[in-house]
């Protein structure tokens, strides 16, 4: 059983994408740390996820998230840091959509 607190993304830009056309995404980096592991099948864990950074390169946009897995007593079992990247050129009219999405961006992480 997994539970997850809701994540708030910086912009609602995915709503701007054409239906059934999503960008090509890939993982840029991943680090998993077993702190008080191992992780067992059938156990109940609680997951907390935090956006730690967002950014871009000339060809990609990326987001870093940190996920913490805790047991029922609140003890940290494992942590994962993950970079999720989206290839800009796989989105039609990327520059136009990006300028619209930037208008939504009023808060900082």
Secondary structure, 3 states (H helix, E strand, C coil): CEEECCCCCCCCHHHHCCCCCCCCEEEEEEEEEECCCCCCCCCCEEEEEEEEEEEECCCEEEEEEEEEEECCCCCEEEEEEEEEEEEHHHCCCHHHHHHHHHHHCCCCC
